[in-house]
């Protein structure tokens, strides 16, 4: 049995530190957390379905430090990426249009030459 000092003026005994939800969330976002798991469904030793789940929860800065920045290149999530994707698509369409126009010009000039020769 332990003795407890109830006299006034004595320092309270330090117990375990309490943390609130905000502290836990800040720590998780700062350090990051990985949740991994596999779900596998077999029927008579025949694999029917396998789902592999990898979840990384962190702040944007922590994810970038870990080398994860896929949202910056996804046009659905980044306006910069969507502008870039549109620019690439426009350039490809212009190149195709120029190729088609030059093909039409070549064909029409060949027909004019044939018409002049009377063939």
MMTF fields as JSON, N, C-alpha, C and O atoms, coordinates in Angstrom:
{
  "mmtfVersion": "1.0.0",
  "mmtfProducer": "UNKNOWN",
  "numBonds": 475,
  "numAtoms": 476,
  "numGroups": 119,
  "numChains": 1,
  "numModels": 1,
  "chainsPerModel": [1],
  "groupsPerChain": [119],
  "chainIdList": ["A"],
  "bondAtomList": [4, 2, 8, 6, 12, 10, 16, 14, 20, 18, 24, 22, 28, 26, 32, 30, 36, 34, 40, 38, 44, 42, 48, 46, 52, 50, 56, 54, 60, 58, 64, 62, 68, 66, 72, 70, 76, 74, 80, 78, 84, 82, 88, 86, 92, 90, 96, 94, 100, 98, 104, 102, 108, 106, 112, 110, 116, 114, 120, 118, 124, 122, 128, 126, 132, 130, 136, 134, 140, 138, 144, 142, 148, 146, 152, 150, 156, 154, 160, 158, 164, 162, 168, 166, 172, 170, 176, 174, 180, 178, 184, 182, 188, 186, 192, 190, 196, 194, 200, 198, 204, 202, 208, 206, 212, 210, 216, 214, 220, 218, 224, 222, 228, 226, 232, 230, 236, 234, 240, 238, 244, 242, 248, 246, 252, 250, 256, 254, 260, 258, 264, 262, 268, 266, 272, 270, 276, 274, 280, 278, 284, 282, 288, 286, 292, 290, 296, 294, 300, 298, 304, 302, 308, 306, 312, 310, 316, 314, 320, 318, 324, 322, 328, 326, 332, 330, 336, 334, 340, 338, 344, 342, 348, 346, 352, 350, 356, 354, 360, 358, 364, 362, 368, 366, 372, 370, 376, 374, 380, 378, 384, 382, 388, 386, 392, 390, 396, 394, 400, 398, 404, 402, 408, 406, 412, 410, 416, 414, 420, 418, 424, 422, 428, 426, 432, 430, 436, 434, 440, 438, 444, 442, 448, 446, 452, 450, 456, 454, 460, 458, 464, 462, 468, 466, 472, 470],
  "bondOrderList": [1, 1, 1, 1, 1, 1, 1, 1, 1, 1, 1, 1, 1, 1, 1, 1, 1, 1, 1, 1, 1, 1, 1, 1, 1, 1, 1, 1, 1, 1, 1, 1, 1, 1, 1, 1, 1, 1, 1, 1, 1, 1, 1, 1, 1, 1, 1, 1, 1, 1, 1, 1, 1, 1, 1, 1, 1, 1, 1, 1, 1, 1, 1, 1, 1, 1, 1, 1, 1, 1, 1, 1, 1, 1, 1, 1, 1, 1, 1, 1, 1, 1, 1, 1, 1, 1, 1, 1, 1, 1, 1, 1, 1, 1, 1, 1, 1, 1, 1, 1, 1, 1, 1, 1, 1, 1, 1, 1, 1, 1, 1, 1, 1, 1, 1, 1, 1, 1],
  "groupList": [{"groupName": "UNK", "atomNameList": ["N", "CA", "C", "O"], "elementList": ["N", "C", "C", "O"], "formalChargeList": [0, 0, 0, 0], "bondAtomList": [1, 0, 2, 1, 3, 2], "bondOrderList": [1, 1, 2], "singleLetterCode": "X", "chemCompType": "L-PEPTIDE LINKING"}],
  "groupTypeList": [0, 0, 0, 0, 0, 0, 0, 0, 0, 0, 0, 0, 0, 0, 0, 0, 0, 0, 0, 0, 0, 0, 0, 0, 0, 0, 0, 0, 0, 0, 0, 0, 0, 0, 0, 0, 0, 0, 0, 0, 0, 0, 0, 0, 0, 0, 0, 0, 0, 0, 0, 0, 0, 0, 0, 0, 0, 0, 0, 0, 0, 0, 0, 0, 0, 0, 0, 0, 0, 0, 0, 0, 0, 0, 0, 0, 0, 0, 0, 0, 0, 0, 0, 0, 0, 0, 0, 0, 0, 0, 0, 0, 0, 0, 0, 0, 0, 0, 0, 0, 0, 0, 0, 0, 0, 0, 0, 0, 0, 0, 0, 0, 0, 0, 0, 0, 0, 0, 0],
  "groupIdList": [1, 2, 3, 4, 5, 6, 7, 8, 9, 10, 11, 12, 13, 14, 15, 16, 17, 18, 19, 20, 21, 22, 23, 24, 25, 26, 27, 28, 29, 30, 31, 32, 33, 34, 35, 36, 37, 38, 39, 40, 41, 42, 43, 44, 45, 46, 47, 48, 49, 50, 51, 52, 53, 54, 55, 56, 57, 58, 59, 60, 61, 62, 63, 64, 65, 66, 67, 68, 69, 70, 71, 72, 73, 74, 75, 76, 77, 78, 79, 80, 81, 82, 83, 84, 85, 86, 87, 88, 89, 90, 91, 92, 93, 94, 95, 96, 97, 98, 99, 100, 101, 102, 103, 104, 105, 106, 107, 108, 109, 110, 111, 112, 113, 114, 115, 116, 117, 118, 119],
  "secStructList": [7, 7, 7, 7, 7, 7, 7, 6, 6, 7, 7, 7, 7, 7, 7, 7, 7, 7, 7, 7, 2, 2, 2, 2, 2, 2, 2, 2, 2, 2, 2, 7, 3, 3, 3, 3, 3, 3, 3, 3, 3, 3, 3, 6, 6, 3, 3, 3, 3, 3, 3, 3, 3, 3, 3, 3, 3, 7, 7, 2, 2, 2, 2, 2, 2, 6, 6, 7, 7, 4, 4, 4, 6, 7, 6, 6, 6, 7, 2, 2, 2, 2, 2, 2, 2, 2, 2, 2, 2, 2, 2, 2, 2, 2, 2, 2, 2, 2, 2, 2, 2, 2, 2, 2, 2, 2, 2, 2, 2, 2, 2, 2, 2, 2, 2, 2, 2, 6, 7],
  "xCoordList": [0.835, 0.0, 0.884, 1.91, 0.468, 1.263, 0.655, -0.543, 1.509, 1.056, 0.793, 1.602, -0.348, -0.695, -0.664, -1.221, 0.01, 0.141, -0.998, -1.041, -1.935, -3.069, -2.862, -3.812, -1.678, -1.452, -1.524, -1.173, -2.005, -2.068, -0.664, 0.215, -0.474, 0.834, 1.741, 2.786, 1.375, 2.235, 1.924, 0.788, 2.914, 2.763, 1.96, 2.187, 1.027, 0.277, 1.204, 2.137, 0.902, 1.694, 1.333, 0.16, 2.355, 2.114, 1.634, 2.282, 0.475, -0.074, 0.26, 1.074, -0.356, -0.11, -0.621, -1.663, 0.123, -0.272, -1.525, -1.674, -2.403, -3.612, -3.398, -2.83, -3.855, -3.792, -5.196, -6.002, -5.47, -6.8, -6.742, -5.677, -7.891, -8.007, -7.2, -6.632, -7.153, -6.393, -4.906, -4.24, -4.376, -2.968, -2.687, -1.678, -3.586, -3.404, -3.46, -2.642, -4.431, -4.553, -3.322, -2.826, -2.837, -1.637, -0.442, 0.346, -0.319, 0.796, 0.692, 1.693, -0.52, -0.723, -0.421, 0.253, -0.918, -0.683, 0.782, 1.302, 1.447, 2.854, 3.739, 4.653, 3.48, 4.331, 3.808, 4.588, 2.499, 1.906, 1.634, 2.289, 0.664, 0.321, -0.041, -0.699, 0.389, 0.122, -0.771, -0.493, -1.845, -2.752, -2.732, -3.054, -2.362, -2.255, -3.024, -3.067, -3.623, -4.349, -4.7, -4.768, -4.92, -5.31, -6.596, -6.781, -7.474, -8.693, -8.628, -8.526, -8.687, -8.562, -9.717, -9.973, -10.393, -11.518, -11.185, -10.987, -11.126, -10.852, -12.051, -12.765, -12.249, -13.278, -12.648, -12.269, -12.544, -11.933, -10.54, -10.233, -9.713, -8.341, -8.255, -7.193, -9.342, -9.319, -9.498, -10.477, -8.536, -8.579, -9.632, -9.535, -10.615, -11.678, -11.444, -11.686, -10.977, -10.844, -9.747, -9.661, -8.91, -7.906, -7.944, -7.824, -8.108, -8.1, -6.96, -6.896, -6.068, -4.954, -5.216, -5.421, -5.209, -5.512, -4.287, -3.745, -3.855, -2.757, -3.244, -3.601, -3.264, -3.774, -2.7, -2.174, -2.376, -1.374, -2.071, -2.517, -2.164, -2.821, -1.739, -0.988, -1.673, -0.666, -1.065, -1.995, -0.364, -0.585, 0.055, 0.834, -0.287, 0.253, 1.773, 2.475, 2.277, 3.724, 4.426, 5.464, 3.868, 4.467, 4.414, 5.368, 3.3, 3.196, 4.217, 4.831, 4.408, 5.414, 6.804, 7.62, 7.087, 8.394, 8.57, 9.692, 7.478, 7.541, 7.553, 7.637, 7.469, 7.532, 6.186, 6.117, 5.125, 3.779, 3.175, 2.916, 2.947, 2.357, 1.511, 1.507, 0.803, 0.026, -1.088, -1.512, -1.577, -2.687, -2.26, -3.11, -0.955, -0.5, -0.555, -0.636, -0.513, -0.539, -1.884, -2.053, -2.829, -4.159, -5.036, -5.325, -5.472, -6.273, -7.586, -8.124, -8.105, -9.362, -9.176, -10.137, -7.957, -7.723, -6.902, -6.901, -6.205, -5.318, -5.66, -5.703, -5.903, -6.204, -4.982, -5.116, -3.798, -2.559, -2.399, -2.023, -2.686, -2.566, -3.617, -3.349, -4.83, -5.876, -5.532, -5.783, -4.949, -4.518, -3.438, -3.447, -2.519, -1.444, -1.996, -1.559, -2.962, -3.554, -4.282, -4.227, -4.974, -5.653, -4.663, -4.913, -3.557, -2.539, -1.947, -1.723, -1.698, -1.159, -2.173, -1.808, -3.448, -4.489, -4.631, -4.779, -4.586, -4.67, -3.499, -3.688, -2.297, -1.122, -1.251, -0.94, -1.717, -1.892, -2.954, -2.781, -4.045, -5.099, -4.617, -4.945, -3.838, -3.285, -2.35, -2.38, -1.525, -0.617, -1.395, -1.04, -2.447, -3.278, -3.967, -4.052, -4.455, -5.124, -4.15, -4.497, -2.947, -1.943, -1.6, -1.45, -1.473, -1.166, -2.299, -2.052, -3.539, -4.686, -4.779, -5.069, -4.54, -4.588, -3.506, -3.755, -2.328, -1.257, -1.569, -1.234, -2.202, -2.607, -3.664, -3.596, -4.627, -5.678, -5.067, -5.443, -4.13, -3.463, -2.699, -2.759, -1.987, -1.244, -2.188, -1.903, -3.295, -4.259, -4.886, -5.02, -5.269, -5.909, -4.919, -5.303, -3.674, -2.689, -2.371, -2.111, -2.384, -2.169, -3.324, -3.107, -4.545, -5.712, -5.665, -6.026, -5.229, -5.125, -4.081, -4.268, -3.0, -1.954, -2.472, -2.191, -3.224, -3.792, -4.808, -4.884, -5.592, -6.593, -5.933, -6.428, -4.808, -4.106, -3.536, -3.505, -3.078, -2.519, -3.616, -3.362, -4.842, -5.966, -6.122, -6.748, -5.566, -5.726, -6.774, -7.039],
  "yCoordList": [-1.161, 0.0, 1.23, 1.264, 2.294, 3.512, 4.577, 4.574, 5.485, 6.61, 7.805, 8.133, 8.454, 9.639, 10.834, 10.805, 11.904, 13.111, 14.072, 14.615, 14.29, 15.182, 16.561, 17.339, 16.872, 18.174, 19.268, 19.068, 20.466, 21.587, 22.105, 22.05, 22.62, 23.168, 22.15, 22.508, 20.914, 19.926, 19.901, 20.145, 19.613, 19.547, 18.31, 17.221, 18.486, 17.293, 16.357, 16.774, 15.114, 14.106, 14.146, 14.135, 14.192, 14.243, 12.889, 11.861, 12.922, 11.699, 11.636, 12.413, 10.734, 10.66, 11.926, 12.468, 12.384, 13.595, 13.322, 12.281, 14.294, 14.15, 14.876, 15.967, 14.26, 14.888, 14.959, 14.045, 16.047, 16.165, 15.765, 15.466, 15.766, 15.312, 16.183, 15.683, 17.489, 18.397, 18.063, 18.115, 17.718, 17.349, 16.067, 15.959, 15.105, 13.829, 14.055, 13.513, 14.861, 15.139, 15.88, 15.576, 16.837, 17.571, 16.625, 16.719, 15.726, 14.776, 13.823, 13.524, 13.35, 12.432, 13.137, 12.578, 14.367, 15.095, 15.466, 15.491, 15.751, 16.128, 14.929, 15.04, 13.811, 12.631, 11.724, 11.055, 11.699, 10.801, 9.45, 9.038, 8.773, 7.443, 6.582, 7.044, 5.348, 4.417, 3.306, 2.686, 3.071, 1.975, 1.046, 1.464, -0.191, -1.136, -2.399, -2.838, -2.963, -4.196, -4.869, -4.225, -6.149, -6.932, -7.671, -8.192, -7.709, -8.509, -9.534, -9.178, -10.79, -11.846, -12.833, -13.327, -13.097, -14.033, -15.23, -15.093, -16.387, -17.642, -18.573, -18.57, -19.358, -20.376, -21.686, -21.814, -22.631, -23.93, -23.767, -24.344, -22.976, -22.696, -21.978, -21.966, -21.384, -20.572, -19.119, -18.746, -18.328, -16.924, -16.197, -16.135, -15.662, -14.94, -13.436, -12.775, -12.909, -11.463, -11.117, -11.698, -10.162, -9.637, -8.12, -7.541, -7.497, -6.038, -5.651, -6.082, -4.83, -4.34, -2.884, -2.073, -2.56, -1.208, -0.615, -1.176, 0.54, 1.281, 2.702, 3.376, 3.159, 4.475, 5.246, 4.781, 6.423, 7.287, 8.576, 9.333, 8.824, 10.025, 10.961, 10.617, 12.152, 13.125, 14.491, 14.612, 15.503, 16.838, 16.902, 16.028, 17.946, 18.099, 18.221, 17.618, 18.988, 19.164, 17.847, 17.541, 17.071, 15.786, 14.83, 14.091, 14.839, 13.968, 14.36, 13.494, 15.676, 16.121, 15.692, 15.306, 15.756, 15.301, 13.816, 13.352, 13.063, 11.621, 11.31, 10.149, 12.363, 12.15, 11.868, 11.372, 12.178, 11.939, 13.287, 14.116, 13.505, 14.774, 14.558, 15.4, 13.446, 13.113, 14.1, 14.241, 14.784, 15.713, 16.934, 17.611, 17.225, 18.375, 18.128, 19.074, 16.87, 16.548, 15.985, 15.665, 15.864, 15.361, 16.53, 17.41, 16.567, 17.687, 17.868, 18.975, 16.817, 16.929, 17.64, 18.169, 17.655, 18.236, 19.514, 20.265, 19.773, 20.925, 21.776, 21.274, 23.064, 23.949, 24.116, 24.253, 24.107, 24.221, 23.007, 23.135, 21.828, 20.609, 20.563, 20.085, 21.067, 21.053, 22.017, 21.723, 23.189, 24.119, 23.487, 23.626, 22.803, 22.147, 21.055, 20.908, 20.287, 19.225, 19.814, 19.252, 20.955, 21.616, 22.155, 22.093, 22.676, 23.19, 22.057, 22.219, 20.928, 19.775, 19.292, 18.996, 19.209, 18.768, 19.757, 19.34, 21.062, 22.072, 21.961, 22.061, 21.756, 21.631, 20.406, 20.468, 19.286, 18.069, 18.274, 17.832, 18.938, 19.181, 20.111, 19.901, 21.141, 22.036, 21.28, 21.491, 20.404, 19.617, 18.714, 18.588, 18.091, 17.233, 18.056, 17.623, 19.232, 20.106, 20.548, 20.543, 20.926, 21.33, 20.168, 20.363, 18.978, 17.808, 17.526, 17.215, 17.634, 17.404, 18.488, 18.176, 19.751, 20.835, 20.68, 20.916, 20.29, 20.108, 18.917, 18.94, 17.892, 16.742, 17.157, 16.735, 17.965, 18.445, 19.341, 19.24, 20.216, 21.084, 20.251, 20.538, 19.227, 18.374, 17.673, 17.594, 17.17, 16.458, 17.399, 17.03, 18.597, 19.529, 20.041, 20.221, 20.279, 20.72, 19.597, 19.876, 18.365, 17.226, 17.103, 16.784, 17.351, 17.293, 18.422, 18.212, 19.61, 20.737, 20.432, 20.746, 19.825, 19.476, 18.452, 18.553, 17.475, 16.461, 17.084, 16.694, 18.054, 18.711, 19.551, 19.613, 20.2, 21.001, 20.132, 20.537, 18.918, 18.001, 17.341, 16.769, 17.44, 16.84, 15.358, 14.652, 14.884, 13.456, 13.229, 12.085],
  "zCoordList": [0.0, 0.0, 0.0, 0.679, -0.801, -0.887, -0.002, 0.284, 0.421, 1.226, 0.327, -0.541, 0.543, -0.237, 0.692, 1.789, 0.225, 1.028, 0.693, -0.411, 1.647, 1.418, 2.032, 2.118, 2.449, 3.061, 2.009, 0.847, 2.464, 1.538, 1.274, 2.135, 0.038, -0.321, -0.956, -1.499, -0.904, -1.566, -3.059, -3.465, -3.858, -5.315, -5.703, -5.176, -6.621, -7.067, -7.842, -8.529, -7.697, -8.393, -9.879, -10.253, -10.697, -12.144, -12.65, -12.455, -13.307, -13.881, -15.362, -15.862, -16.033, -17.471, -18.162, -17.794, -19.162, -19.86, -20.685, -21.325, -20.637, -21.445, -22.774, -22.819, -23.831, -25.151, -25.693, -25.515, -26.348, -26.941, -28.407, -28.949, -29.024, -30.404, -31.367, -32.338, -31.093, -31.958, -31.932, -32.966, -30.746, -30.653, -31.43, -32.125, -31.303, -32.014, -33.516, -34.258, -33.974, -35.398, -35.919, -37.004, -35.158, -35.571, -35.688, -36.628, -34.734, -34.756, -35.945, -36.595, -36.227, -37.356, -38.671, -39.537, -38.826, -40.073, -40.22, -41.336, -39.127, -39.192, -39.522, -40.34, -38.908, -39.115, -40.223, -40.899, -40.41, -41.391, -40.772, -39.815, -41.333, -40.853, -42.06, -42.992, -42.031, -43.122, -42.601, -41.575, -43.331, -43.009, -44.212, -45.324, -44.003, -45.108, -44.769, -43.62, -45.79, -45.567, -46.877, -47.925, -46.809, -47.976, -47.668, -46.568, -48.644, -48.541, -49.656, -50.83, -49.295, -50.289, -50.108, -49.01, -51.197, -51.141, -52.013, -53.22, -51.408, -52.113, -51.989, -50.986, -53.022, -52.975, -53.448, -54.612, -52.565, -52.854, -53.468, -54.511, -52.802, -53.23, -54.572, -55.194, -55.026, -56.248, -55.829, -55.182, -56.214, -55.839, -56.665, -57.891, -56.005, -56.695, -56.717, -57.727, -55.609, -55.506, -54.515, -53.433, -54.901, -53.987, -54.067, -55.147, -52.945, -52.865, -51.937, -50.785, -52.461, -51.652, -51.342, -52.245, -50.081, -49.639, -48.972, -48.02, -49.491, -48.879, -48.681, -49.647, -47.462, -47.142, -46.403, -45.391, -46.908, -46.293, -45.901, -46.763, -44.622, -44.12, -43.598, -42.686, -44.192, -43.782, -44.312, -45.109, -43.869, -44.413, -45.803, -46.184, -46.542, -47.895, -47.841, -48.654, -46.898, -46.8, -46.485, -47.072, -45.568, -45.215, -46.401, -46.647, -47.141, -48.32, -49.373, -49.996, -49.581, -50.552, -50.123, -50.96, -48.81, -48.318, -48.573, -48.778, -48.562, -48.817, -50.315, -50.715, -51.141, -52.59, -53.22, -54.344, -52.513, -53.04, -53.405, -52.532, -54.721, -55.166, -56.42, -57.318, -56.486, -57.679, -57.94, -59.087, -56.934, -57.115, -57.936, -58.515, -57.993, -58.761, -60.256, -61.04, -60.657, -62.086, -62.539, -63.715, -61.631, -61.986, -62.43, -61.619, -63.706, -64.192, -63.445, -63.407, -62.857, -62.122, -60.781, -60.222, -60.27, -58.952, -58.977, -58.001, -60.073, -60.132, -61.346, -62.469, -61.123, -62.249, -63.136, -64.352, -62.549, -63.34, -64.243, -65.408, -63.7, -64.497, -65.594, -66.696, -65.292, -66.32, -67.44, -68.608, -67.092, -68.131, -68.99, -70.213, -68.356, -69.095, -70.003, -71.144, -69.491, -70.309, -71.505, -72.6, -71.31, -72.417, -73.438, -74.642, -72.971, -73.884, -74.719, -75.918, -74.095, -74.827, -75.857, -76.995, -75.464, -76.388, -77.547, -78.696, -77.26, -78.321, -79.285, -80.498, -78.77, -79.631, -80.539, -81.728, -79.959, -80.768, -81.841, -82.977, -81.491, -82.475, -83.586, -84.754, -83.231, -84.251, -85.191, -86.403, -84.636, -85.483, -86.434, -87.607, -85.933, -86.791, -87.876, -89.025, -87.516, -88.482, -89.579, -90.76, -89.189, -90.179, -91.097, -92.303, -90.557, -91.379, -92.361, -93.526, -91.892, -92.775, -93.849, -95.004, -93.499, -94.475, -95.536, -96.718, -95.126, -96.119, -97.032, -98.216, -96.492, -97.302, -98.326, -99.48, -97.929, -98.828, -99.899, -101.067, -99.527, -100.498, -101.53, -102.726, -101.073, -101.999, -102.968, -104.163, -102.468, -103.302, -104.33, -105.497, -103.921, -104.85, -105.888, -107.044, -105.53, -106.521, -107.508, -108.679, -107.079, -107.972, -108.957, -110.126, -108.5, -109.387, -110.415, -111.573, -110.012, -110.963, -112.037, -113.212, -111.615, -112.573, -113.58, -114.774, -113.099, -113.98, -114.937, -116.102, -114.445, -115.28, -116.375, -117.501, -116.038, -117.039, -118.151, -119.313, -117.784, -118.769, -119.602, -120.662, -119.089, -119.808, -119.552, -120.343, -118.469, -118.174, -117.136, -116.766]
}
